[in-house]
Amino acid sequence: MTRTLLLWLPSLADLEHTDSADVAWLRVDDGVVVDSGQDDDWIDMWERPDGDETPDERLIALAPAADVPIRWHHFPDAAPAQAAAAARIAALKDSLGDPAGLHIVAGQPATAGQAVPVAVTTHAAMAAWTEWLAARTLDPAAIMPAAATVPPPEADMLWLADVGREAIVRSDERAFLSDPDLDPLIAGARDIAPLDRERMREALILSLAAPPLDLLSGAWKPKRRWAVDPALIALGKKLLVALVVVSVAIPLVHLFRLSADTARADQAVLTMAKSVGIAAPDAEAAEAEVDRRLAAAGGGPLAFSVPASALYEAMRDAAGVTLKTLSHRTDGTLTTTLAAPRVEDLNKVLLALQARGYRVTAQPMAGADGQQMANITVRAVP
């Protein structure tokens, strides 16, 4: 349900004498007037809505015609935005007083050629009304001039409409507070006819959908307020906790899996070592004992065939490299002298051995026949 409270602001003259909340008001629910008055009953109605349903509420304040007269300007050949700008300039020229103290608001017509409504008031009036609203903790969605809601009459007549506690005269170009002494002079030969109350209410309700003017603009436009949804905050906290849990869980799972795989591999090593008669407290000790026995027997990774096969494989990919000397020690070190036409050919062999995980040292020297030579040692254990 959409609930709108129309609240007539007190005139500046009334604010000088009283600060009462006894004002005219109108309550509209879903486009239907359900209650109205000219008292302070709106306070309880607004603070404690009827029923358990929470409605979509908004407050529209109406500025009195006594302080905000309206004039419609016509610029048939101007675009809507240009017409609005021209109307503000025309209203400023026609106004009295210091321009810095005036608050001028112009509407923008929907299409070119339409009349542009312009409201003229003062910043002092806006300050007084906003203070009056703030004192009652009211935050209006808009402040409309009450005179702007009166529908236009025929060209040869004027309306006299009761809006809130004011009688407003509306011509085809102006809307202002009625004065019994001045109205006949302004009307001239035109008739002043009373506007039916129901028609006035209909026009008032229609203005709620698209306010013709909103005084909360320019310097008085409310600053944007950032409202944080508590539900979004709660959801963000849950997502943050979930992110932390996942961030911690992933490395822990990998750690547990790595620990389990390592334990299975160590157990497999101990089982194999036990099958050959090696009793060791852990896999590292078992591997060291296996290497020791293989070295004593001349086999395993310390055997001559292991580094030698790697050396021959590296030489096969380097054309022009020849083997001059070759020796092997019991600690698994292979010593050799290689010769090649270029140093780059020797480096290719060295890089190939290093790529296979062997530790290689080289001492270059020049051969008697002009070839490049190097004494190389290759550690059999990567």
C-alpha angles and dihedrals in degrees: 000000000000114000123188126186116202109202123186111220116226116253120254089251091056092047090057091058104033142013094204123146089219099119139134116275142172129200119210122187116190092338095312125109106234102167142006140170149151100239140071096278089107089075096068092037092054097043095043111034120201119262131007096281115105105225130206098257131195135166123220117191121205119212114217119254089230089073102025115045118182131221128185118217124199123215104164096180098044128096115245095259092045091048091053092050092047091049092054091051092048091049091050091052092050095047127094127221134038110334090215090063095050125096109204121184124184127190123224118236118231093230137016115277097032120125117262117224115217126190121199123196137134134265088236090060091049090050092051093050096045090049090050090052094044091052087061093042090245121153109190121205088215142353109222125189106245091219091060092064095062110102118237119262129219116287094254097051146042133227124231106201132181107224114174106313094335135088108220126195115213125193127171090270107025144038120193144146112291119248115187091212097047101035095078091048092051093044094050108173094352123100123244108218126185114247115233111253094228092052090049091051091050091052090048092052092046090055090060092070093054113011108215091215135010118197089198091088138100110015090359097053107124115249115249112265121210110220117190117209109231089213090058091049091052091048091049091052091051092049091048091052090047090050092051092048092049092045090054096039097054097059090040091055091048090048092051092046092049091048091050093047091048091050091051091048092049090049090051090052092050091049092051092045091050090052089062094044100264116137110194133162094226143006095263093056091046092052092049091051092049091051090049093052093046091050090051089050093044096245141096122059090330092060119112094242095063101061092029093058090049091051093050091047090053092047092052090064093048111069116210097026114126132189115237103171135004132186137162133208128207091247088067097258116142117205121195143159117224129191130196139160092246136032089231090065091055091047090053090059092047093050091048091054092048090049088058090056100258125138108237132187124185135192111195123213139165120257125225092242094053095262123131114249137185136187105225133190121197121195107224093211112067 
